[in-house]
Amino acid sequence: MGLNIKDEAVVALARKLAKATNDTMTGVIRKALERLEAQRGEAEEHAVEERLRQMDKAEAEFPKFRPGATSDHSEFYDENGMPA
């Protein structure tokens, strides 16, 4: 298993960060990728929360009852409670 980074600027940045943090190049790259993954998860959570807020707002604006609407459906059943 290997990773071959051909961009010298990226390699230099990884070396500089590894030296500054007293870590290995693999360690700093691993931490950077884990941080990216965590941020992506947080962004997805925020997107879901925002969508739920939008749904709550839309539901609040939706009329609860139509004028004249009832829950009485007796016209669909006969006197014995059987479907008419």
N, C-alpha and C positions, 0 to 999 in steps of 0.2 A: 504494500500500500504506500502510495507516495503522492506528493503534491509538488508540482514543478512550476514555480512562479518565475515567469520570464521577464517580468517588468522590474527592472533594477530599482526604480523609485519605490515600488511597493516593498521590495526586499529591504531596502535601506530604512524605510519607515518601521518595518517590523523589527529590524535589528536595533534601531534607536529606542523603540518602545521597550523591547526586551531588556536592553541595558539599563534604561531609566527605572524599570520596575523590578530589576533583578530577577527576571523570569526568562524562560526559554522562548524562542521564536514560536515554537509550537504552542506554548502556553498562552502567549499574547494573542495569537490567531484564534485559538480555541475560545478564549474569553470574549474576544470581539464577536465571534460568531454566535456564542451563547447569548450575549447581550442583544444582538440583532434579533435572534429568535424570540427573546423575551419581549422586546419592543413590539414585534409583529403581533404576538399574542395579546398584548395590551391594546394595540390599535384595533384588533378584531373585537375585543371585549367592548371597547368604546363604541365601535360601529353598531354592535348589537344593542347596547344600551340606548344609543341615539334612535335606532329604529323602533325600539319599544316605546320611547318617549313620543315619537311621531304617531305610533299606533294609539297610544293613550289619548293624545290630543284629538286625533281623528274620531275616536270612539266618543269622546266627550262632546264633540260637535254634532254627532249623529243623533237625530231625534229618537228619544226613547220609545215613544208611543205615537202611533198615528191617530189623529182625531177620529173618534168613532170606533176604533179597534177595541175588541173585547176578547177575553179568553173563552167565551161561551161558544161552543161549537155544537150545540144541541141540534142544529138543523141537519147535521150529518148523521144523526142516529135516530132510530125509532124509539117508541115508548119502552121497549125492553133493553135499550142500550146497545142494540145491534146496529151495524152500519146500514144506513138506508139505501 
